[in-house]
Amino acid sequence: NDGHHQHVLPTTSPQTVSTRSMCSQPTGGAKIVPRCCRTSFKATLVAAIVTSTVISCLGMMIALEFYRSALLSLATERIQDCITIQHDLVSSLIEHNVTGAAFSKALETVRETVGTQVVDELGAEVDGIWTYMQNQNRLYHGWTGHAKSDREMLANLTYLQLRGHLKRTRNNPHTKMIKISWSSGEEAGCSLTEQGDSESHRIWAYDMAGSTQRTRWAVEWDTGMRIEPPESKTVHEMGKHPAYVVQLQAAQHASGLTARAISRRLWSPLFHNWVDGMLGVSLTAPIAYCGDYSCFDGVVEAFVSLEYISFYCDAEWDRLRRMLKRDMYGFDIGPDNSSVFIVKHAGRDAAQDGMLVGASGSMLTRQLFADAYTDGHHNAIVNATAWAILLNFTSWNASELTNGEQLFTYRFHKGVVSEVGTCDPDKMAGCMQVGTLSVQLDDQTRWLVIVVLPMGAFSLPGKAAEQTVKSQVVQISDELEKEMEQARVVGIVIFAGAVALCVAVALCLSFLVSRRLSFLAELIRRLGDLDFAHDSKEFRELRLGTRSRIREVGNLQDSFCRLSQGIEAFARFVPETVVQNIVRGDPLARHLHVSRRFVSIMFSDIRDFTSIAEHISERELLYLLTCYFSSMTRVIERYQGVVAE
């Protein structure tokens, strides 16, 4: 049956159906994101993971680099602090231990030498003569030694003393004269003088019988017999001889005391002897047979030349020079920057305080004696050191100088003494180190042994140790920097590995998610065209129940399956064009819309359908209808027709 009727139908014309989804329509001012600006889920996931990983690793690297630099700086500072502390400690040890020990040994050596070679030697000579005279006085009551024969005997005895002393010292005698002087003016004794060179000596015996004329004669070395005619020489009065005067003053002082004053040995002031004009000092013992000064009758003296005091100083200075020249110290000293000398710093004659007794490099024989601190002294370092001692201790007889060893520093630069006690050799040039030690000769007489050396003479081992420590610190710093650099490289490698691992994880994760989402997106796209994709592999997997391990993706797959089934069922009862418009989101398809149109309606039926149905089975009938409707529907839809029933 067919016919033409005017009929009102919902608008289902393909020409009126929009292919643009309703979701793409801007509503409420919403901004549409262009398709070109959209990114895939895989790229977004990879970018998010990589970015977060890079930011995290960079933050960690920056923090580690900051703390690495801080740790390196702190370690360097602590090492430098340790070096400074060690430097101060080494300097202190050098100053107080090494330098102090070297000065102490030098001072003690000179003091012991003075004690044994001067004090003890002269004491033995004086005691020998005085013991003989005491024994003679006890054996022969009233014996005093004034008689000429007694004086000759005493002269012979002094000869024997000097000859024995000359043998003991191997022709280098310290005692130059032994003499007995009586208050009545008599004298007897012997003296030594150099003959030709300093290796040979002549012994002179002399006698004086109460006048100012002293007679002397040369005696044979072995026998003591006269070998030359005697010669006479005018001498000063006995009361002016320094060796006699010191005991005479003691006797006079004792006479004013109520208690008995025991006679004792005393040292004379410095003086030039009458034999050869040599400068020296005498150890004296009073001639007092009663044991005190009430019977004072003269003196027994032994004279030593200051030439030999300088010899001892020079020997110790040379020992220091050789010691400092060794590889251990490697320091050269000379007379212009070092010295060992002795100064008289206390005695009965205050005018002689500060007098130079002996100095290294100086032979004072027949020289006019001078103060150690006289500006015109021949040795500038001795002069400067003497001034430094006076600046530091105020006076020569200061109590500090008598109380053991003293160490101090001063600066001697361009002839000027300064910075006493505060000289720093690391900051100033010309710093000197001074050590002093007092030697007591008797209850009032003291000599001051002085050693002066450049400051830092013993510091070479400390400096070498410091350089070693510094080189080790540099090596440690280099190794630490190297380790830090290796740590940085390892950190970069770890960072790169972490980024690579994150990229791999992101790719794997995105593959697991985006692959299923891509398949699902393709099925949805085909579903929009009412292509249910029954023949696709993906649809078959979904129909068989294959789902993603990711919950959300699996839920989407379940929802798609239900949606696909619903649309497919809906499409069986509603024209396909209408369903497509609804699925595609045509606005007109979603609302009831009536318009007047001219349409062609065709009714079609199968001829003899009833008889056909009676002769074939239901299955065959269903197959026939399916083939018929499929063919007819395909033709109708090809020409934009709609199958209504």
C-alpha positions in Angstrom: 0.0 0.0 0.0 1.3 3.5 -0.7 -0.1 7.0 -0.8 0.6 10.7 -0.2 -0.7 12.3 3.0 0.2 15.4 4.8 1.4 14.2 8.2 3.0 15.9 11.2 6.0 14.2 12.5 8.9 15.0 14.8 11.7 16.5 12.9 14.1 13.7 12.1 15.5 14.9 8.9 19.3 14.2 8.6 19.7 17.7 7.2 18.6 19.2 10.5 20.8 17.0 12.7 24.0 18.8 13.9 27.1 16.6 14.2 28.5 18.8 16.9 28.1 17.5 20.4 26.0 19.3 22.8 29.0 19.3 25.2 30.8 21.4 22.8 28.2 24.2 23.0 29.5 27.0 25.3 27.1 27.7 28.1 27.3 30.2 30.8 30.3 31.9 29.3 32.5 28.8 29.5 35.6 28.9 27.4 36.1 26.2 24.8 39.5 24.6 24.8 40.7 24.2 21.2 41.4 20.6 20.1 45.0 21.6 19.2 45.6 22.6 22.9 44.6 19.3 24.3 47.2 16.8 25.4 47.0 13.1 25.7 46.7 11.4 29.0 50.0 9.6 28.5 51.9 12.9 27.9 50.2 14.5 30.8 51.0 11.6 33.1 54.6 11.4 32.0 55.1 15.1 32.2 53.5 15.3 35.7 55.6 12.4 37.1 58.9 13.6 35.5 58.3 17.2 36.6 57.6 16.2 40.1 60.6 13.9 40.2 62.9 16.6 38.7 61.7 19.2 41.1 62.1 16.8 44.1 65.5 15.7 43.0 66.6 19.2 42.2 65.4 20.3 45.6 67.3 17.5 47.2 70.4 18.2 45.1 70.3 21.9 46.0 69.9 21.1 49.7 72.7 18.5 49.5 75.0 20.9 47.6 74.3 23.7 50.1 75.0 21.4 53.1 78.1 20.0 51.2 79.5 23.4 50.7 78.6 24.3 54.3 80.2 21.1 55.6 83.4 21.7 53.4 83.6 25.3 54.6 83.1 24.3 58.2 85.6 21.5 58.0 88.2 23.8 56.4 87.5 26.4 59.1 87.9 23.8 61.9 91.1 22.5 60.3 92.4 26.1 60.1 91.5 26.6 63.8 93.3 23.5 64.7 96.3 24.7 62.7 96.2 28.0 64.6 95.9 26.2 67.9 98.7 23.8 67.0 100.8 26.8 65.8 100.4 28.6 69.1 101.1 25.4 71.0 104.2 24.6 68.9 105.4 28.2 69.3 104.8 27.9 73.1 106.6 24.6 73.3 109.5 25.9 71.2 109.7 29.0 73.4 109.3 27.4 76.7 110.7 23.9 76.1 113.2 23.9 73.2 114.4 27.5 73.5 114.1 27.5 77.3 116.0 24.2 77.5 118.7 25.5 75.2 119.1 28.7 77.1 119.0 26.9 80.4 121.8 24.5 79.3 124.0 27.3 78.0 123.5 29.3 81.2 124.1 26.4 83.4 127.2 25.3 81.4 128.8 28.8 81.8 127.8 28.9 85.5 129.3 25.5 86.2 132.4 26.4 84.3 132.8 29.6 86.3 132.2 27.6 89.4 134.7 24.8 88.7 137.4 26.6 86.7 137.4 29.9 88.5 135.8 29.7 92.0 136.8 26.2 92.9 140.3 26.4 91.2 141.2 29.7 92.9 139.7 28.4 96.1 141.9 25.4 96.0 145.0 27.5 95.4 144.2 29.9 98.3 143.2 27.1 100.7 146.5 25.3 99.9 148.6 28.2 100.9 146.4 29.3 103.9 146.4 25.7 105.2 150.2 25.5 105.1 150.5 28.8 106.9 148.0 27.7 109.6 149.9 24.4 110.1 153.1 26.4 110.4 151.6 28.6 113.0 150.4 25.7 115.0 153.7 23.8 114.8 155.9 26.8 115.4 154.2 29.0 118.0 154.6 32.6 116.9 155.3 31.8 113.3 153.8 34.5 111.1 155.7 34.2 107.8 157.1 37.7 107.9 160.7 36.5 108.0 162.6 36.4 104.7 163.3 32.7 104.9 159.6 32.1 105.5 158.6 34.3 102.6 161.0 32.4 100.3 159.4 29.2 101.5 156.0 30.6 100.7 157.2 31.8 97.4 158.5 28.3 96.6 155.1 26.9 97.7 153.2 29.2 95.3 155.6 28.2 92.6 154.7 24.5 93.2 151.0 25.5 93.2 151.3 27.3 89.8 153.3 24.6 88.2 150.8 22.0 89.2 148.0 24.2 88.0 149.8 24.7 84.6 150.1 20.9 84.2 146.4 20.3 85.1 145.2 22.9 82.6 147.6 21.6 79.9 149.4 24.8 79.6 146.3 26.8 79.5 146.3 28.2 83.1 143.4 30.1 84.7 145.2 31.2 87.8 147.8 33.8 86.8 149.1 34.8 90.3 149.2 33.5 93.9 150.4 36.0 96.4 150.6 36.5 100.2 150.5 40.1 101.4 151.0 41.1 105.0 149.7 44.3 106.6 153.2 45.3 107.5 154.0 45.5 103.7 155.8 42.2 103.0 154.8 40.1 100.0 155.7 36.8 98.6 154.4 34.8 95.7 154.6 33.7 92.1 153.0 34.7 88.8 152.7 33.4 85.2 153.3 35.4 82.1 153.1 34.3 78.5 156.4 34.0 76.7 156.5 34.4 73.0 153.3 32.7 71.9 150.4 31.8 74.2 151.5 28.2 74.4 154.5 28.8 76.7 154.7 30.6 80.1 157.3 32.0 82.4 157.1 31.7 86.2 158.2 34.7 88.2 158.9 34.6 91.9 158.9 37.8 93.9 159.4 39.2 97.3 158.8 42.5 99.0 160.1 43.5 102.4 157.9 46.3 103.5 158.7 49.0 100.9 157.2 50.0 97.6 160.0 48.2 95.7 159.1 44.6 94.7 161.8 42.3 93.6 161.0 39.5 91.1 163.1 36.9 89.3 162.4 34.2 86.8 162.7 30.7 88.0 163.4 27.4 86.2 160.3 25.4 85.2 161.3 22.1 86.8 163.4 23.1 89.8 162.2 26.6 90.7 165.9 27.9 90.7 166.6 31.4 89.6 167.6 31.6 86.0 167.9 35.4 85.6 169.1 38.2 87.8 166.4 39.7 90.0 164.7 43.0 88.9 162.9 45.6 91.0 159.7 47.4 90.3 157.9 50.2 92.1 154.4 49.3 93.2 151.5 51.0 94.9 151.2 51.0 98.6 149.7 47.9 100.2 146.6 49.8 101.4 145.6 50.6 97.8 145.7 47.0 96.5 142.1 45.9 95.7 142.6 42.3 97.0 144.0 43.6 100.3 141.4 46.4 100.6 138.4 44.1 100.4 139.6 42.1 103.4 140.8 45.2 105.3 137.3 46.7 105.0 135.8 43.5 106.2 138.1 43.6 109.2 137.3 47.2 109.9 133.6 46.4 109.7 134.1 43.5 112.1 135.8 45.7 114.6 132.6 47.7 115.0 130.6 44.6 115.8 130.0 43.3 119.3 129.9 39.7 118.1 132.9 37.9 116.8 133.1 38.0 113.0 134.5 34.8 111.5 137.1 35.4 108.8 135.9 34.3 105.3 137.0 34.3 101.7 136.0 37.3 99.7 136.3 38.4 96.0 138.0 41.6 95.1 136.7 44.2 92.7 137.9 44.0 89.1 141.4 45.5 88.7 144.6 45.4 86.5 147.4 43.4 88.1 150.9 44.8 88.5 152.7 41.9 86.7 151.5 42.4 83.1 148.5 44.8 83.4 146.0 42.1 82.7 142.4 42.7 83.9 141.1 40.2 86.4 139.8 39.5 89.8 141.3 37.9 93.0 139.8 35.5 95.5 141.2 36.4 98.9 141.4 34.8 102.3 142.4 36.8 105.4 145.6 35.9 107.3 144.0 35.5 110.7 145.4 32.7 112.8 142.8 33.2 115.5 139.9 32.5 113.2 138.3 35.9 113.2 139.1 39.4 112.0 140.4 40.5 115.4 143.9 39.2 114.5 143.8 40.3 110.8 147.4 40.4 109.4 147.1 40.4 105.7 145.6 38.4 102.8 146.3 35.3 100.6 145.0 35.9 97.1 144.8 34.0 93.8 144.3 36.1 90.7 142.5 35.1 87.5 142.6 37.0 84.2 139.3 37.9 82.6 140.8 36.7 79.4 139.9 33.2 80.4 136.4 34.2 81.4 135.9 35.3 77.8 137.5 32.0 76.7 134.7 30.1 78.6 132.0 32.4 77.1 133.5 31.9 73.6 133.6 28.1 74.0 129.9 28.0 74.9 128.9 30.4 72.1 130.8 28.2 69.7 128.9 25.2 71.0 125.6 27.0 70.3 126.8 28.0 66.9 127.7 24.5 65.9 124.4 23.1 67.4 122.3 25.6 65.5 124.1 25.0 62.3 123.0 21.4 62.2 120.3 20.3 59.8 117.9 20.0 62.6 117.9 23.8 63.1 119.8 25.2 60.1 120.3 28.6 61.6 123.5 30.6 61.4 124.6 32.9 64.2 127.5 35.3 64.3 129.0 37.9 66.6 126.7 40.5 65.1 123.5 38.8 66.2 124.5 36.7 69.2 126.7 36.5 72.2 127.5 34.9 75.5 128.8 37.3 78.1 129.1 37.9 81.9 128.5 41.1 83.7 129.2 42.0 87.3 125.8 42.9 88.6 126.3 43.0 92.3 129.3 43.6 94.7 130.8 45.7 97.3 131.9 48.3 94.8 128.5 49.5 93.3 130.4 51.6 90.7 131.4 48.3 89.0 127.8 47.1 88.6 127.3 46.5 84.9 131.0 46.0 84.2 131.7 43.4 81.5 133.6 40.4 83.0 133.8 38.4 79.8 132.2 38.0 76.4 132.4 35.6 73.4 134.6 36.8 70.7 136.4 39.3 73.0 139.9 39.1 74.4 140.1 41.8 77.1 143.7 41.5 77.8 145.3 44.9 78.3 142.1 46.7 77.3 140.7 49.5 79.3 137.6 48.0 81.1 134.2 49.3 80.0 130.6 49.1 81.0 128.6 46.5 79.1 126.1 49.2 78.2 128.5 51.9 77.1 127.4 53.2 73.7 131.0 52.9 72.4 131.4 49.3 73.3 133.0 47.3 70.5 130.2 44.7 70.4 126.9 46.2 69.5 124.8 43.2 70.4 126.3 43.2 73.9 125.6 46.9 74.3 122.0 46.5 73.0 121.3 43.5 75.3 122.7 45.4 78.3 120.4 48.3 77.6 117.4 45.9 77.2 118.2 44.3 80.6 118.2 47.7 82.2 115.0 48.6 80.5 113.4 45.4 81.6 114.7 45.1 85.1 115.5 48.8 85.9 118.9 48.1 87.5 121.7 45.5 87.5 121.1 44.5 91.1 117.4 44.0 90.7 116.0 41.1 92.8 114.5 39.4 89.7 118.0 38.9 88.2 119.1 37.0 91.3 116.1 34.7 91.4 117.0 31.9 89.0 116.9 32.1 85.2 115.1 34.9 83.4 114.0 34.9 79.8 112.7 37.9 77.8 112.7 39.4 74.3 113.5 42.7 72.8 113.9 44.2 69.4 117.2 45.5 68.1 116.7 47.0 64.7 118.8 49.7 63.0 120.7 50.3 66.2 117.6 50.9 68.3 116.5 48.8 71.3 112.7 48.6 71.5 109.7 46.3 72.2 111.3 44.9 75.3 109.3 41.8 76.4 106.8 42.1 73.5 108.7 41.4 70.3 107.0 39.1 67.8 109.3 37.6 65.3 106.4 36.9 62.9 105.6 40.6 62.7 108.9 42.3 63.4 112.5 42.1 62.3 115.4 42.0 64.7 113.7 40.2 67.6 116.3 38.8 70.1 115.9 36.3 72.9 117.8 36.9 76.2 118.5 34.5 79.0 120.1 35.4 82.3 121.4 33.5 85.3 123.1 34.9 88.4 126.3 33.3 89.8 127.0 34.0 93.4 130.7 34.3 94.3 130.3 35.4 97.9 127.7 36.9 100.1 127.8 40.2 98.2 129.5 39.6 94.8 127.4 38.2 91.9 128.1 37.8 88.2 125.3 37.6 85.7 125.7 35.1 82.9 123.8 36.4 79.8 123.0 34.5 76.5 121.5 36.4 73.6 120.3 34.7 70.4 118.0 35.7 67.5 114.5 34.8 68.3 113.4 31.9 66.3 116.8 30.3 66.2 115.3 27.0 67.5 112.1 27.3 65.6 113.0 25.5 62.4 111.7 22.1 63.6 108.5 23.8 64.6 108.3 25.6 61.3 109.0 22.3 59.5 106.3 20.6 61.5 104.0 23.5 60.7 104.7 23.3 57.0 104.2 19.5 57.2 100.8 20.1 58.9 99.8 22.7 56.4 100.7 20.5 53.5 98.8 17.7 55.1 95.8 20.0 55.6 96.0 21.0 51.9 96.1 17.4 51.0 93.2 16.6 53.3 91.3 19.6 51.8 92.0 18.4 48.3 91.0 14.9 49.2 87.9 16.2 50.9 87.1 18.4 47.9 87.7 15.4 45.7 85.3 13.3 47.8 82.8 16.1 47.7 83.1 16.2 43.9 82.7 12.5 43.6 79.6 12.8 45.8 78.3 15.5 43.5 78.9 13.3 40.5 77.2 10.4 42.3 74.3 12.7 43.1 74.0 13.7 39.5 74.1 10.1 38.4 71.5 9.2 41.0 69.4 12.1 39.9 69.6 11.1 36.3 68.9 7.5 37.2 65.9 8.6 39.3 64.5 10.7 36.4 65.0 7.8 34.0 63.4 5.4 36.4 60.5 7.8 36.9 60.1 8.2 33.1 60.1 4.5 32.7 57.5 4.1 35.5 55.4 6.9 34.0 55.6 5.3 30.6 54.6 1.9 32.0 51.8 3.4 34.1 50.6 5.6 31.2 50.8 2.5 28.9 48.6 0.5 31.3 46.1 3.4 31.6 46.2 5.2 28.3 46.2 2.0 26.2 42.9 1.0 27.7 41.5 4.5 27.6 42.6 4.8 23.9 40.7 1.6 23.0 37.7 2.8 25.0 37.8 6.2 23.3 37.8 4.5 19.9 34.9 2.3 20.8 33.0 5.4 22.1 33.7 7.2 18.9 32.3 4.4 16.8 29.4 4.1 19.2 28.6 7.7 18.3 28.1 6.6 14.7 26.0 3.7 15.9 28.8 1.4 15.0 28.8 -1.1 17.8 32.1 -2.6 16.6 31.1 -6.1 17.3 33.9 -7.2 15.0 36.7 -5.4 16.8 39.1 -7.1 19.1 38.6 -4.6 21.8 34.9 -5.1 21.9 35.3 -8.8 22.0 37.7 -8.5 25.0 35.1 -6.3 26.8 32.3 -8.7 26.0 34.5 -11.6 27.4 34.9 -9.6 30.6 38.5 -8.4 30.2 39.0 -5.3 32.4 41.9 -3.0 33.3 43.6 -3.5 36.7 43.1 0.2 37.4 39.8 0.5 39.1 38.7 3.8 37.5 39.5 2.5 34.0 37.7 -0.7 34.8 34.6 1.2 35.9 34.7 3.2 32.7 34.8 0.0 30.7 31.8 -1.4 32.6 29.9 1.8 32.0 30.7 1.7 28.3 29.5 -1.8 28.0 26.2 -0.9 29.7 25.9 2.2 27.5 26.6 0.2 24.4 24.1 -2.4 25.3 21.5 0.3 26.1 22.0 2.2 22.8 22.0 -1.0 20.8 18.7 -2.0 22.4 17.3 1.4 22.0 18.2 1.5 18.3 16.1 -1.6 17.7 12.9 0.3 18.5 13.8 3.8 17.3 14.9 4.8 13.8 18.7 4.8 13.6 18.8 8.4 12.3 17.0 9.6 15.4 19.2 7.5 17.6 22.3 8.9 15.9 21.1 12.5 16.4 20.4 11.8 20.0 23.8 10.2 20.6 25.6 12.9 18.7 23.9 15.5 20.9 21.7 17.3 18.4 19.8 19.9 20.4 16.6 19.3 18.4 16.7 15.6 19.0 16.7 16.0 22.7 13.4 18.0 22.9 9.9 17.5 21.4 9.8 19.6 18.3 7.0 19.7 15.8 7.1 21.4 12.4 5.0 21.1 9.2 6.7 19.2 6.4 5.9 17.5 3.1 6.9 13.9 3.5 6.5 10.7 1.4 5.2 7.8 3.3 5.6 4.3 1.9 3.9 1.2 3.3 5.4 -2.1 2.3 4.4 -5.7 3.0 5.6 -9.2 2.0 3.3 -10.9 -0.5 1.8 -14.2 0.7 3.5 -13.8 4.1 0.8 -15.9 5.8 1.2 -18.9 3.5 5.0 -18.6 3.7 4.9 -18.5 7.4 2.8 -21.7 7.4 5.3 -23.6 5.3 8.6 -22.8 6.9 9.9 -23.1 10.4 10.0 -20.2 12.9 13.8 -20.1 12.6 13.7 -19.8 8.9 10.9 -17.2 9.2 13.0 -15.1 11.5 16.0 -15.4 9.2 13.8 -14.3 6.2 12.4 -11.3 8.1 15.9 -10.3 9.2 17.3 -10.4 5.7 14.3 -8.5 4.3 14.3 -5.8 6.9 18.0 -5.3 6.8 18.0 -4.9 3.0 15.0 -2.6 3.0 16.2 -0.5 5.8 19.6 -0.1 4.2 18.1 1.2 1.0 15.7 3.5 2.9 18.5 5.0 5.0 20.7 5.4 1.9 18.1 8.0 0.7 17.7 9.6 4.1 14.5 7.7 4.8 13.3 6.7 8.2 11.6 3.3 9.0 8.8 4.2 11.3 7.3 0.8 12.0 
